[in-house]
């Protein structure tokens, strides 16, 4: 009789376990060296349970639009146009150079971000001024105008996949919904404040602007920097900080209004460091889980965090919630409460 009871119970429980994983958001870091967190690493690839795939800050570690790790990229996000985020350079190849000094090649004059969006027919969701800048870059690559994305309804819904790239500009506080064709629900993307400069390097400019700015050693201002809040269809609410300083929005807007439960926190070389970032997590945002990013160091060796690094310091300072280190090509899976279900 025990055998007869066990078999039905097994048939009930196994599908439930599979369903929970089917509803997870997959997050894959696309860094310079497989299994490590390295100096140039910025890029994260998100996959919603509905099938929508979102690339955030391609930077210098993705090898352009032909990078074999990309697959479909339905949406491209860019926090600001500094070279290490927009990608004035791109990876020379997987595992090229060292973790501390990855090998790169030029992506000028169009940028790694524009190259990927053009190759993948992506929806480019960025701030207004950066929309105009990237729109022309994509046009230069394709030889055809980059159109505004069609939208519908109160949620400004855009359906993917698309047959050509398009631009979907946002102002601070605005949001759009990206819906996979045939899916019941879409992924909501909101543009939020980041306290940081935002200028494009002269290598990505054309003349006469490039020549005009050179005597004063200036780059081109391309609007405000920003972060993002993404609400996935399984309920996960992810805050992507971009490069920012500590600010009151972290508590009142990101935590209070958006109620984010996963925070991707950037730590720059000369901007917010591990102690400021940990304070923001512990006292202001208070998410359920954290992913450190933009650490500007060879943070790991053989997948283990090196002692004496600011990544290690950040992990020690964050209290009451797990810190998941984004090791390149190691896909993590999160449920709607930001609990990591696999490979963390």
C-alpha positions, 0 to 999 in steps of 0.5 A: 500500500505504501508504494501505491500512495507514494506514486500519486504523491510524486506525480503531484509534487514534481510538476509543482517543482517544475512550475516554480522554476518555469516562473523564474527570471533568469539573469546571466552576467556577460563578463570578460572571463567565464566564471569570474567577476572582472574589472570591465564587467557591467553587462547583464542579460535578463530573461522573463518567464514570458520570453522577453530578453533584456540586455542592460549596459552592454559595456566593453565585455560583449563582443558586439552583435555576433557574441555567441552568448547573446541569443535573442535580445528583445530590449536594450537598456543603457544607463548612460553614455560613458565608454564603459557602459555604451561600449566605446570598446568591445571584447576582443574575444571571450577570456581575452587578456586578464581579469584585471585587464581584459583585451578589447578592440574599438567599437567606434564610431557607433558603439557596442550598444548600437551594434548589438541593437542593430544586429538583434532588432532590439527595442532601445529603451533609454532617456530622450537625448540618448534615444536621439544619439543611439538612433543615429548610430543604429541608422549608420550601421543599417543604412536605414532610419531607426523608427520609434517603437509602436505603442498601445494602451495606457501601459505604452505596450510594445510587442516583441520580437520585432523585424527591425530595431526601434527606439522607445524613449522615456523621461524620468518617471516614465515607463513602458511595457514590453510584451512577448507576442502571444503572452498574457502579460508584459514586462514593465520598464521604468526610467529612474534617477541616477546622480551621475554625469553623462557624456559620450566620448569623442571617439563616438562623435562625428565631425565637426563636433569631435574636432570642435570639442578636442581643443578644450578636452571635452566630451558631448553631453547627452542628457541625464544619467538614469537607472531602471526599475523592471517589474517582471511577470513573475512579480520580481521587482529589480532596481538597476542602479546605473552609476549613482550616488546615494540619494533620497529617491532610493528610499522614497521612490525605489523602495517606497513606491516601486517596492523593489526586492532585488537591487543591482548596485554599481560601485564605481572607481571614483563614484559610490564605493562599497560602504556607500552602496552597502548603506543604501542597501541596508538603510534605504532600499532594503531589498530581499537580495543584492547583486554587486556590479561595476566593481572595477577590479578583478574581484574573483579568482576561480569563482571565489571573491578575493580578500581585500577587494571592495567586493568582499568589503561590500559583502561583509557590510551588507546585512540581513540579505544575500549578496549574489556575485555575478560570475560571467556566463553563470545564469542565476534564477530568481522567483518573484520574491527575489529568492535565488533558486539556482546557481547562486 
